Amino acid sequence: MLDIIHQDDTLVVIDKPAGLLVHRSKIDRHETQFALQILRDQLGQHVFPVHRLDKPTSGLLVFALSSEVAMLLSEQFASRTIAKRYLAVVRGYCPEQGEIDHALKEKHDRIADTQAKTDKPPQEALTYYRRLAQIEWPEAVDRYPQSRYSLVELLPQTGRKHQLRRHMKHIGHPIIGDATHGKGVHNRFFARRFDCARLLLACTGLDFEHPMTGRPLQLSAPPGVAFKRVIDAFGWHDAVDRLL
């Protein structure tokens, strides 16, 4: 069963757990569970995804209950009128706030994009960020006797593939648990010390207009059980409570 954050006659918003695909993918052929299928069976009706979250990312995911509503919601995402808020734990002391205006080149996947012949050109990508808390943990994880981490709020203004993970890597503060853009020694430490082997990135907020009524929807969700273990260990409850 998926946690439903909002449901009405036209759309449903769930809290997708980390590690769950939105729908079938050539890249993860071995997977048998998908949010689309689970929600369809849970509601007993067809659902239509209107955006995506990466498999390792948890958080708010919107489904329409008709193709017409799916089109209206997709237009909101395409026009960037939907505000998305993410919570992440990153390595190091992140600056207090800033913006990352760094174009990203989307490389074709050797499995999913077998028909493509050339890589796509770099695309505009913009992320705002704000540091919510930081800590110096008294254990040597890498080459220093202590280890520094930050809790950050990420506000993507564009929706490029792996944008937040690549942008945080670009400014030298990779997200913990990122096997591609992070550092294995820190990822393994969090898995061992806090029983948290997931990517510490969660979509915790979505603000948008209801496609049928025009009324504002302001939705939020906590970042998940394993994520919360890290928040508890680092004493970041107040920072997260203020955000949610």
N, C-alpha and C positions, 0 to 999 in steps of 0.2 A: 504493500500500500504506500502510495505517495502522499506526503503532507500537502494538503490543499490550503493555500493562503487566502485565495479569493475565488468565488464561483458565482456566476449568475447565468442568465439564459443565453448569453452570447460568448462568454469567454471564461477561461479557467487559468489561474496562476498557481503553479506548484513550487515547492522548495526542492529542487533537484539535488540528490546527494552526490558527493564527489565519487567519481569512478563509474558513473552511469552515463551511457551514450544517450543522446537525444533520439536518434534513429539509427537504422542500420548503416554501416560504413564498410567500404572495401578494406579499409586499413585495419579494422578490428573484426575480422571475419569470425573469430572464435567466440565473440560475445553473443549471448542469447537473450539478454535483457535490455530493453530500451524504454526510455521514458514515454515515448509515443505509444508503444504497445501496452505498457502497464496502465497508463492513464485511460486509454481506450477501453480496456477491460474493466477498469475500476468504475468508470462512468456508464459503461454499457452503450457507448455511442462513438462515432468517429470524432477525432480531434485533429486540428490543423496547426502545426508549429509555425510560428511567425518570426522567430529568431533562434539563436543557438547559444549554447554554453559549451565550452570545451569539456571533454570527458572528465578531466581531473578537477574542474572548477565546479563548485556547488553554488546553489542559490536560486533566485527567482527566475522562473521560466514561464513564458506566456503561451497559451494555446487558444486558438479560436474554435468555436463550435460550428462554424460554417465557413465555406470558402469565401463568401462575401465579407464577413467580418475579418477573416484572415488577410484579405487584400487591404482593407482599411487600416488594420494594425501594421501591416508590412509597410504601408506608405508612411506611417508615423516614424517607424524605425529608419526608413530610408531618408526621410527629411530631417532626421536628428532632432525631433521635438520630444523624444522620450529621454528623460533624465535617468541615467544608470549610475548607481553607487556600489562600489566594491570595497571590501575590506581585505587587507593583505598584511602578512608578516614578512619583512624583508631583512636582508643581512646589512649590518652596519647602522650608523646614525644617519638616517635620511634627513635632508634639509627640511626645515619647518614647512615650507610650501613652495610650489612652483608649477611650471608647465613643461611638458616634454613635447616639443614640436619637431618630430623626427620622422621623415617619410620611411615607409617600410616596403621592402620588395617581397612580394609573395611568391615564393618558389613553388613550383608544381611538385606534388607528391608523386613518387615513382609508382605508387599503387593506384591512388584515386584519380590521378590526372594522366593516364596513359595515352590519351589521344592528343594532349597538348604537345607542341613542338618547341615552344620558346617560353622562357620565364616572362612573367608580367613585369611591366615597368614599376618603379617605386611609386607608391600611392601616399597621398597626404595622410598623416596620422597625428592626432593631438590628444594628449592626456593631461588633465590637471591632477595634482596630488596635494595632500595635506597630512603632515605627521600628527598622529594622535597621542602617541606615547613612545617611550624608548627605554631600554634597559641594558645595563652591563651585567651579564650573567657570569658568576664566579667559577667558571669552568673553562679549561683550555679545549677548544674544539679544533682550531687550526693552529697557527704558529704563535698566537698570543696567549698569555695566561688567563685573560678574560675574553668573553665574546659579546659583541654588541648586536642588538636587534631593534627594529622599529616596527610599530604598528602604524599603518598608513591607510588613509581613505583615498581611493582612486576614482576619478570621474572621467571616463573616456568620452571624448567629443566626436570620435569617429569609431568605426567598428571593423578594424582590420584584423586579420587572422593572427591570433596570439599577441595582440597589440600590447596588453598590459604586461605580459611576461617579457616581451622583447624591449619595451620601453624602460622597465625597471632595470633590466640588464644593461641597457644603454647608459643609464646614469650611475652605474656601479653599485646598485642595490637590488640584486636579484631576489625574487620571491622564494621563500623557503619551500622546499618540496618540488621545485622545478628541475626535473631530471635533464632537460635540454639546455636551459639557460642559467641554471644555478650551479652550485658547487656541492659535489657528492658528500663531502665530509660533514657539512652542515645538515644536509638532508638526512643522512644516517643518524646523526646525533639526535635530531628531533624524533625520529622513528624509535630510537632506543630509549631516550630519556623521558619522553612524554607520550610514548605509544601513539605517535602521530606521523604516519607515513604518507599522508596526502599532501597535495599542493595547497598551501595556505593562502588561497584566493577564493573569495566568495562574493557573489552578487547579493548584497544585503538590502538594496533599495531600488525601487522603480517608481517613477512618477510619470503619468501620462493621462491623456484625456480618454474617457470611455468612448469607444468608436460609435456607439449608438446614442448615448445621452449627452455627450460632450462634457460631462461632469469630471472633475479631476479625481484620479485614483492615486493615492499615495500608499504604496505597499512596502513592507519591510519583513525581513526574516533573519533570525540569528544565524551565525556562521557555521553551525554544526558541532557535533559532540567532540570529535577529535580536536577541532580548532579551539573549542572552548577549554580543553585541557591546557593548551598553551596559554590562553588568556588568563586562566586561573593561576597557573604557575608563575606567570610574570606580573600578576596583580594589576591587570589592565581592565578590570570589570567596569570601573566608572567611565573610562573612555569609550568603551563599547556601548554601555547603557545610554550615554548621551547621544551617540550616533543613531541608535535604533529607537 
